[in-house]
Amino acid sequence: MIRILAKWFIKDASDPSNERVRSAYGVLSGVVGIILNLLLFAVKFAAGLLSKAVSLTADAFNNLGDAGSSILSMLGFRLAAKQPDREHPYGHGRFEYIAGLIVSIAILLMGYSLFRNALDRILHGGEAAYATHFRISCAVMLGSILIKLYMFLYNRALGKRFHSPTLRAVAFDSVSDAVATTVVLVCALISHFVALPSWLKLDEWCGILVSLFIVYTGLRSAKETIEPLLGQSPDPAFVSEIESSVLSFEGIGGIHDLIVHDYGPGRVFVSLHAEVPAHADILEMHDVIDNAEKYLSDRFHCTATIHMDPIVTDDPETLALKAQMQDKLKAIDARLSLHDFRVVKGPTHTNLVFDVVLPFTFQMREDALKARIQTDAQTISPNYYTVVSFDRAYAQPDDPRERSRQ
């Protein structure tokens, strides 16, 4: 249904890189979600009243909350699509993350409401559920499960296609609703066909389990939307693609100080330092850097800025010292690396000037590490003194060894 509606209402619907198309899909998903959730609320609420089933009535209000969540997610897509302005030069893309967070909060509140209602029935009792209108209630729940699974599938597909945490949050909500309704349906079948003691209150205990599952789903989707707002590290696979893309340009020998700023979908800014031969023609290398920036911008739909770092590549002594110091660092910790290596000779001593990249989980204090590096350098020659600056690894490439451990 979504594909058919997209063909009717969205121009260039097959282009996922177009921000206007992304926003239109988000709005379309929201409208469909509102209509389906309001329909489910109406039929479930009616069936719950007729059958005296507190779990089914609570599940109906869960769908009403989902309709409100769909409105919020649709609003988030519309706000995120606003163009940059004087007050927000990086755009409004993070509105989508905020909308996803509100959806997650709504899921948590609904889980709490279900838990409270079920607990109240356990403590204070109530009318027996499904004494009447049992078949109608089961038919409504079965139809609700099928609709919610459909909503999960299309929201998950759109979330993957557009890398949207909001749509993924809505998809998680849909599958949690399907599971919740399935539990309610199973309880209804057991209560109707099995003679249970009156104190068991199966319908209410199933409501407790459903509410806990919904809370878990809300926490999971909240984590996914909070992390980009806090400034999470970029996807290692994305970092690897950037590195391989830049290094594919002739003359660029290495990159470092890669930083990815995410201001929302379609608002990604990438900056890095590219190492080029110091003896190369500066105008030619500047042209290479310009081409690399354009390539990154076109391929990854981002704003790319590359700083050109000239390094010595034709001096055997400098290259040998760099390799030796790199080996010394690897002996301290295999994750350490260096860049911007320079040799400055004086009448009484030689300075080895370079930067060291520190992983965030590196435990040694910087002053202790500097002292260790100085000691290691003087094992090569007592006349060597190190001038070291430290960088943090804000972006890490994909490591196949890490994947093999998972």
N, C-alpha and C positions, 0 to 999 in steps of 0.2 A: 504493500500500500504506500509506504514512504517513497519508494522509487517512482511509482506512478504520479503521486502528488508533486514530487520534485520535478518531474518532466513538465508538469503543467505550470508550476508556479516559480521555478528557479531557472533563471537564464544561465547557460554554461554550467549546468549542474554536474558535469563530469570533471570539472577542474577543481581538485581539492586545495590547490595552492592559492586560489583566489579568496581574499579575505571577505569579499561580499558574498561569495558562495558559502563560505563557512558560516557566516552570520545567518544567512537565509536558512541553512539546514538546521541551525540551532533553534531558530524561531519556529520552523515547521515541526521539529520534534516536540517543542514545547506545546504548540497548539494541539497536536495529536494527543499528547499526554494529558492535557487538560480535559479534552473531550472524553477520552476513555476512562480516566479516573473519576470524573463526575458521573459517568454512566454506571461504573462499578459501585460507587458510593450509594447511588439511588437504589439499585436492585439489592445490594447487600443489606442496607439499612432496613428496607422493607422486609426482607427475608428474616433478618435478625429479630425484628419486632414480632413477626408472626410466629416464629419458632421459639421465642423467649431465650435465645442463645446469646449470652453476653459476649462470647468470643467472636461470634460472627458480627455482632453490632460494633464491637471495638475494631474489628478488621475493616468495617465500612468506613469508620472515621479515619483509619489509616489511609485509605484511598482518598478521602477528602484532603488529608494533609499532603498527599502526593500531588493532588491537583494544584495546591498552593505552591509546592516545590517546583512544579512545571512552570508556573507563572514566574517564579523567581529566576529559574534558569533561562527562560526566554528573555526576561529583562536583562539578565547578565550578558547574553549574547548581543543584544541591541546596544547596550552601553559600551561593551568591549569593542564594537565596530566603529565607534566614534573616532574621527581623525584627530591627530595630535593638535594641541593648541598651545597658547603662550604659557598657561599654567601647568600643562601636562605635555611637555615636548616629546616624551617617549610613548605617547598614546594612552589608551585606556584599557589595554588588553587584560590587566589584572582584575578588572571587574568580573571576568568570567571565573577566576579562581574564587573571588569573594562570593559569587552566586553559588558555586559548588560547595563552599563552606557552609552557607546558609541552608542549602539542601541537606547537608550532613547533620546540622543542628536540628533541623525539622525531623529527621529520622530518629535522632536520639530522644527528642521530646515525645515522639509518638511511641517509641519503645517504653519509655517511662510511664506514659499514660496507660498502655496495655497492661504493664506489670501491676500498676496500682489498682486498676479495675478488677483484674483477676484475683489479686490478693484480698481485696475487699469482699469478693464473693466467697472466697475460702473462709474468711473469718466470720462473716455475718450471714452467709447463706443466701438463697434466692430460689426462684422457681426452676423446676427441672427443664433442662434444655431439650429441644427437638421433640417435645411431646406432641406437637402438631406441625404440619407443613414440612415434614422431614425431606420428602423427595424434591420439593421446590428448592429448599435450602441447599441440598447436595448439588442440584443442577446449577444453581447460581455459583457455588464455590468452584465447581469443575470449569465452568465458563470463565470465571475470574482467573484461574490458574493458567489457562491457555492464553488469555489476553495478556497477562503479565509476562509470560514466557516470550511472547511475541515482542512486547515492549523491551524486554531485556536484550533480545537478539538484535533489534534494530538500533537501540541506543549504544550497545557495545560495539557494533560495526561502525557506527558513525564516530564514536569516541576514538576508536583505533585509527580510522581514516583521517580524522582531523586533529589527533593528539589532544583531545579535549578532556580535562579532568571533570568538568561539569557533566558531560554526557556519560562518562564512566560512572560518576556518582549516581546519576539517575538509573543507569543500568543495574548497579548493585542494589539500589532500592527496589527495582522491579523484581529481581530474582529473590530478594528477601521477602517481598510480598507474596510471591508464588510459593515459597517454602512455608511461610506463615499460614497461608490459606490451605495448603496441603495438610499441615498438622491439624488445623481446625476440622478439615474434612475427615481425616482419619479418626479423630476423636468422636466426631458425630456418628460415624459408622459403628465404632465400638460401643458407644453409649446406646445406640438404637438396637443393636443386634445381640449384645452381651449383657446379661444381668449382673450389674455391678452394685456393691454395697453403697448406701447413700452417703457414707462419710468419705468415699474416695474422691468425689468431685473432679472427675477426669477432665471435663471441659475447662474448668478453672486452672488446673495444673498445666494443661496444654497451653493455655493463655500465658502462663508464667514462662514456659520454655520459648514460646514465640517471641515474647517481649525481650528476653535475653538475647535471642538471635538477632533481633532488629537493632538492639543497642550495639552489638558487636559489629554489625554492618555499618552503622553510623560512625563508629570510631574508626573503622578502616577507611571509609570514604573521606572522613575529616582529615585523616593523616595525609591522604593523597592530595588534598587541596591546600592544606596548611604548609606543606614543605616548599612548594614554589613561591609562596608568599614570604617565607622566611629566607629564601635564597639557597635552595638545594644545589648540590653539585650537578653539573650537566651529565647527561647520559654518556657513559664511557664509550659506547659504540659511536655516538655522535662526535666525541673528541677524536677517536681514531680516524674517522672519515675526514675530519678537518686536517689532521696531521698528514695523512697520506695524500690529500688533495694539494696541500701547500708544497710538500716535498716533491711532488711530481713535476714542479717547474724547475727548469734547468738553471743552475746557479744557486739555488737555495739548499744549503747543506744541513740545516737543522732549525728547529723552532723551540721556543720556550716562552714562559710568562703568558701562557694561553688563559684567557679569561672569557667566560660566557655570561652575559647579563640577560636574564629573561624577564621582560616586562609584559609578558602575556603572549598568547599564541599570535604569531606573525609579527612580534616585536622583540626579536632576538638580536643582541649586539655581540659581536665577536671581536676581540682584540688579541694580538699576539706579536712576538718578536721573531723575525726571520733572520737567520745567520747567512750572510753572503760573503764571498771572498773580498778581503780588504783591497786587493790589487786590481779588482774588476773595475770596468768603466762605470762610474756612478750613474750616468744617464741611462745606460743599458739596464742596470740592475733596478733602477727606479721604475722602468717600464715593465720589468718582470713582476715587481711587487704590485703595480697597478693591475696587471692582468690577473694575478692571484687574488687580489681583493674582489675584482669583478666576478671571477669564477665562483668564489665562495658565496657572494651575494646572490648570484643567479641560481646556484645549485641548492643552497640551503635556505633561501628566502630570508636572509638576515642582512644586517649592516656590518660589514667587515672592515677593520682597520689593522694594517700591518706596519709595524715599526721595523726599519731595516738596521740590522746590527752587523757592521763589518768585522770580520775575524780573520786572523792570519791563517792561511792555509798552505803557504809555500815555504815555511821556515821549519826545517826538520827538528831543530832544537826545541822550539815552542810546541810542536806537535808531540814530541817525545815526552816533554814535561807534563803536558796536559794528560796524556795517557797514563803516566805514572801516578799523578794526583787522583785521577779517576779510579785507579785500582786501589789507592789508599782509602778513598771514600767507601768503595764497595766492601773493603775489609771491615770497616766500621759498621756499615748497614747496607745491604744489597739494594735498598730502595733509594739511596742517595745518588745524586747526579750533580754535575757542574756545567756551567756555561759562561760565556763572555770571558774566556781565559786569556790573560795577557801577561807578558813578561817584561818587567821594567828593570833594566840593569843600571846599577850605580857603581861608584868607585869602591865601596866597601861591602856592599851586599846586593842581592837581587830580589826584587819583590815579585811574588806570584799573586796576581790579582784575578779573582774570579768570584762568581756567585754559586751558592749551593742551594739546591731545591730540597726542602724538608717536607716529608709527608706529615699530615696533621696528627698521626698517631705516633710520631717520633718522640721518644721519651727523654733523651739526653738534653740538658740545658745548653743554650747556645754558647755561653762562655766556656763550658766544659768541652763542647765540640770544637770551638776555635782553638783551644789549647791542644787538643788531640791532633788537629790538622797541622798546627805549627810543629809539633813534635815529629809527626810523620814526614813533613817536608824536609826537616833537617836531617832525617836519616838518608835522604838523597844527597844533600849538601848542607853543611853547617852555615853556609852563606845565604840560604834561602829563607825569606820571611814571607808569610802569607798575609794578604789583605782580603778578608772574606766578608761577603754580604750574604744574608740569608733570604730566600724566597719561600713562599708557601705554594704547594701544588694545588691551585684552585680547580684544576681540571685534570682528570686522570684518564688516559686511554684505556680501551678494553684490554684486559689481561686474560689470555686463554687459560693460564694457570689457575686464576681465581675461579673461572667457570668450571674447571675440572674438579675443584674442591666442593662445589655446590651440589 
